[in-house]
Amino acid sequence: MSDVLELVEARLRTSLGEPDARAAITFLGTDRIEVLRFVDDQVVRYATLGMSAQPMADPTAVVADPLKGPRAELVLSVKAGRADTDKALRPLAVLAASPQVEGVVVAPGASLDVGEPLWPGAPFTSVLVGEPGGLVEDLELDAPMDPVRFLPLLPMTPNEAAWKRVHGAQALQERWLASGTDLRDPARKSVPLDVTPE
């Protein structure tokens, strides 16, 4: 499946430019996951490379299909220079390896928790998986393979994550929108959750 990853990297370069750094992490029993860093206009973007090498399998399936099934990579965007966000490389690789390690299917609206700050001093330990297609377009693959979707990760504070579990992803995103929340600010505070937006 290295050809899939070559196509994925080409799509990332076309959409985000040339990466200025990359790191590779291998977890026991998983394929290698790379995280590429792109810097553009005061925004740093981190994109995983390796998660899409295999389709994500339904954990209830008896046998995993080697070709069919959703494929994805993860993209995190943060403002540059406000925090040591390069330390997010390992948590991002952990999240990208979760389909192989835990048999989960990562999809828009899901919450992913790394159990520790995403980077030193970060007010976030989890992320909301956003809708694909905005920053990096889906990459079509030859049939019968599903396209690779590039899923944005939106960091959540513990309060936001707890609120999302009760009210859902859509409601949290509406709160962020109503409050004008800058989701790329690595030091932002939790959005107000105690009042109903007008």
C-alpha positions as CSV (number, residue, x, y, z in Angstrom):
1,M,0.0,0.0,0.0
2,S,3.0,2.3,-0.2
3,D,1.6,3.6,-3.5
4,V,-1.5,4.9,-1.6
5,L,0.8,6.8,0.8
6,E,2.7,8.3,-2.1
7,L,-0.5,9.6,-3.5
8,V,-1.6,10.9,-0.1
9,E,1.7,12.7,0.4
10,A,1.4,14.2,-3.0
11,R,-2.1,15.5,-2.2
12,L,-0.9,17.0,1.1
13,R,2.0,18.8,-0.7
14,T,-0.4,20.1,-3.4
15,S,-2.8,21.4,-0.7
16,L,-0.4,22.6,2.0
17,G,3.0,23.1,0.3
18,E,6.3,21.5,1.2
19,P,6.6,20.1,4.7
20,D,9.5,21.7,6.7
21,A,9.8,18.8,9.1
22,R,8.6,15.2,9.5
23,A,8.8,12.6,12.3
24,A,8.2,8.8,12.1
25,I,6.8,6.8,15.0
26,T,6.2,3.0,15.1
27,F,4.1,1.3,17.7
28,L,4.3,-2.3,18.5
29,G,2.2,-4.3,16.0
30,T,1.4,-1.4,13.8
31,D,2.7,0.1,10.6
32,R,4.9,3.2,10.7
33,I,3.0,6.5,11.1
34,E,4.6,9.7,10.0
35,V,3.6,13.3,11.0
36,L,4.5,16.1,8.5
37,R,4.7,19.7,9.6
38,F,3.6,22.5,7.2
39,V,4.1,26.2,8.1
40,D,2.1,28.8,6.2
41,D,1.0,32.3,7.0
42,Q,1.5,32.1,10.8
43,V,-0.3,28.7,11.0
44,V,1.3,25.4,11.6
45,R,-0.4,22.3,10.3
46,Y,0.4,18.8,11.3
47,A,-0.8,16.0,9.0
48,T,-0.5,12.3,9.6
49,L,0.8,9.9,6.9
50,G,0.3,6.2,7.3
51,M,-3.2,5.9,8.7
52,S,-4.7,5.5,5.3
53,A,-2.4,2.7,4.2
54,Q,-5.1,0.2,5.3
55,P,-8.9,0.7,5.4
56,M,-10.4,1.1,8.9
57,A,-12.3,-2.1,9.7
58,D,-15.6,-2.4,11.4
59,P,-14.7,-3.8,14.9
60,T,-17.7,-6.1,14.6
61,A,-16.6,-7.6,11.3
62,V,-15.3,-11.2,11.5
63,V,-12.7,-10.6,8.8
64,A,-11.3,-7.3,7.8
65,D,-11.6,-6.5,4.1
66,P,-8.0,-5.6,2.8
67,L,-9.4,-3.1,0.2
68,K,-12.8,-1.8,1.1
69,G,-13.5,0.5,4.1
70,P,-13.0,4.1,5.1
71,R,-9.5,5.6,4.9
72,A,-8.3,8.8,6.5
73,E,-5.5,11.0,7.6
74,L,-5.6,13.5,10.4
75,V,-4.8,17.3,10.1
76,L,-4.3,19.6,13.1
77,S,-4.0,23.4,12.5
78,V,-2.7,25.8,15.2
79,K,-1.3,29.3,15.3
80,A,2.5,29.4,15.3
81,G,4.7,30.6,18.1
82,R,2.1,30.5,20.9
83,A,2.9,27.1,22.4
84,D,5.3,24.1,22.0
85,T,2.9,22.4,19.6
86,D,5.6,20.3,18.0
87,K,5.3,18.0,21.0
88,A,1.9,17.1,19.5
89,L,3.6,14.8,17.1
90,R,3.5,11.7,19.3
91,P,-0.2,12.2,20.4
92,L,-1.2,12.7,16.7
93,A,0.6,9.5,15.8
94,V,-1.1,7.7,18.6
95,L,-4.5,8.8,17.3
96,A,-3.6,7.8,13.7
97,A,-2.6,4.4,14.9
98,S,-5.8,3.9,16.9
99,P,-7.7,2.1,14.0
100,Q,-4.9,-0.5,13.9
101,V,-4.4,-0.8,17.7
102,E,-8.0,-0.5,19.0
103,G,-10.0,-1.3,15.9
104,V,-11.9,2.0,15.9
105,V,-13.3,3.7,12.8
106,V,-12.4,7.4,13.0
107,A,-15.2,9.5,11.5
108,P,-16.5,13.1,11.6
109,G,-18.2,13.9,14.9
110,A,-16.1,11.4,16.9
111,S,-14.1,12.3,20.0
112,L,-10.6,11.1,20.4
113,D,-8.8,11.3,23.7
114,V,-5.1,10.9,24.2
115,G,-5.3,11.0,28.0
116,E,-2.7,13.7,28.4
117,P,-2.2,17.3,27.1
118,L,-1.8,17.4,23.4
119,W,1.4,19.4,24.0
120,P,3.1,20.7,27.2
121,G,0.7,23.1,29.0
122,A,-2.1,22.5,26.5
123,P,-5.6,22.9,27.9
124,F,-6.7,20.1,25.6
125,T,-6.5,16.3,26.0
126,S,-9.0,15.4,23.3
127,V,-10.1,16.4,19.9
128,L,-13.3,16.5,17.9
129,V,-13.0,15.0,14.4
130,G,-14.3,17.6,11.9
131,E,-15.8,17.3,8.5
132,P,-13.4,16.6,5.6
133,G,-13.0,18.5,2.4
134,G,-12.3,22.0,3.6
135,L,-8.5,22.2,3.7
136,V,-7.5,19.1,1.8
137,E,-9.8,17.5,-0.7
138,D,-10.6,13.8,-0.6
139,L,-8.2,11.6,-2.6
140,E,-10.0,9.2,-4.9
141,L,-8.4,5.8,-5.2
142,D,-9.0,3.0,-7.7
143,A,-12.1,0.9,-7.1
144,P,-12.9,-0.9,-5.0
145,M,-10.9,1.2,-2.5
146,D,-12.7,4.0,-0.7
147,P,-11.3,7.6,-1.0
148,V,-8.8,8.9,1.5
149,R,-10.5,11.7,3.6
150,F,-8.4,14.3,5.4
151,L,-10.1,14.9,8.8
152,P,-9.4,18.1,10.7
153,L,-8.9,17.7,14.4
154,L,-10.5,20.4,16.7
155,P,-8.9,20.5,20.2
156,M,-11.4,20.3,23.0
157,T,-11.0,21.3,26.7
158,P,-12.2,18.7,29.2
159,N,-15.4,20.7,29.8
160,E,-16.1,20.9,26.1
161,A,-15.5,17.2,25.7
162,A,-17.9,16.4,28.6
163,W,-20.5,18.8,27.2
164,K,-20.2,17.2,23.7
165,R,-20.8,13.7,25.1
166,V,-24.2,14.9,26.4
167,H,-25.3,17.3,23.6
168,G,-23.4,16.0,20.6
169,A,-20.8,17.3,18.1
170,Q,-23.1,19.6,16.2
171,A,-24.2,21.4,19.3
172,L,-20.6,22.0,20.4
173,Q,-19.7,23.3,17.0
174,E,-22.6,25.7,17.1
175,R,-21.4,27.0,20.5
176,W,-17.9,27.6,19.0
177,L,-19.4,29.4,16.1
178,A,-21.8,31.5,18.2
179,S,-18.9,32.6,20.5
180,G,-16.5,33.3,17.6
181,T,-14.0,30.7,19.0
182,D,-10.6,30.6,17.3
183,L,-10.1,26.9,17.2
184,R,-6.5,27.3,16.0
185,D,-5.5,29.2,19.2
186,P,-3.4,26.7,21.2
187,A,-4.0,28.6,24.4
188,R,-7.7,29.3,24.1
189,K,-10.1,29.0,27.0
190,S,-13.2,26.7,27.0
191,V,-16.2,28.2,25.2
192,P,-19.1,29.2,27.6
193,L,-21.3,26.2,28.0
194,D,-23.8,27.2,30.7
195,V,-26.1,29.4,28.6
196,T,-28.1,28.8,25.4
197,P,-26.8,30.7,22.4
198,E,-29.3,33.2,20.9
